[in-house]
C-alpha cells in the first residue's frame, strides 16, 4: 500500500503525537517522509523539540513552571481550537 503524502497542515496536527511516539507506524512513516522533503516543517519540529527540552530543564529547577507533558497537552489543545476555527471559517 502506498503512503499518501502528508500536508504541512496535517504535520502540525500530528506533531505532538509524533514527539510522544504515539503514532501508528503508517502515520509515523508519513511524518518521516514529509520531514525528508519539507524544510519548514523540519525547522518547526526542531523548534518544538527545543521548546520541550527548555521546559524540561526549567521544571527541574522550579515546580511552578509548566512540565513538558503539560506543554504538549496545551499545544494539542491549541491545535484543536485552531482546527475548529479553520473549519468554521471554511463553512462560512
N, C-alpha and C positions, 0 to 999 in steps of 0.2 A: 504494500500500500504506500503510495506516495505521500510525503509530508507536505501539507499545504503551507505556503509561505505565511509568515506572521507579519502583521502590520505594526507600525510603531505604536499605535494606539492600543492594540492588543498586548504588546510587550509591556507597556506601562501598567495595564490591568493585571498582568501575571507576575510582575517583578517581585512582589513580596513573597508570593508562594515559591517562586524560583529561589529566592535567597534563603528561604526556610527549608528548601528541599522537599516541598510538599506537592510538586507537580508530578503527574503521571509521566512515565517515560516518553510518550509521544509528544506531550506538551513541552517537556524539558528539551527534547530534540529540536522542536520548532524554535524555542527561545535561543538555543545554542546556534542554530543555523542563522537566525536573524542577527545575532550578535556578530557573527562572522562577516556580515556584509553591511552592517549599519553602524557607522562611526558615532552618530549622535546617541544612539541607544547604548552603545558601549560606554560612552562618556557618562551617560545617565546612570548606568549600573555602577560605574566606578564611584560616582558621587554618592549614591545610596550606600555603598559599602563603606565609604569613608565616614559618612554621617553616622551609620550604625556603630562603627568602630570608635568614633569620638564619643558617642553617647555611652558606649560600654565603658570606656576609660573614665568618663565623668562619673558614672554611677558607682565606680569603685571608690571614689573619693567623697561622694555625697549621696545620702539616701533620699534627698529631696528632689533629685533630678529624675527625668523620665528614663526608664530602663529600655534596653533595645527592643524587647518583645512588645512593650507598650508603644514604643515609637512605630514599630511595624504595624501594629493594630491601628494607630492613628492614621498612618499613611493609607492603609486599606480602607478605613472609613472615609477619608477624604477622597480617595479614588472613586468609591461608590457614590458619594454625593456628586462629584463631577460628572460621573457617567449618567446619573439620573438627570442632572441639569441639561446635559447634551441631548438626552432622549426627549425631554420636554421641549427643548428648542426645535428639534427635528420634527416633532409632532405639530408644532405651531404653524 
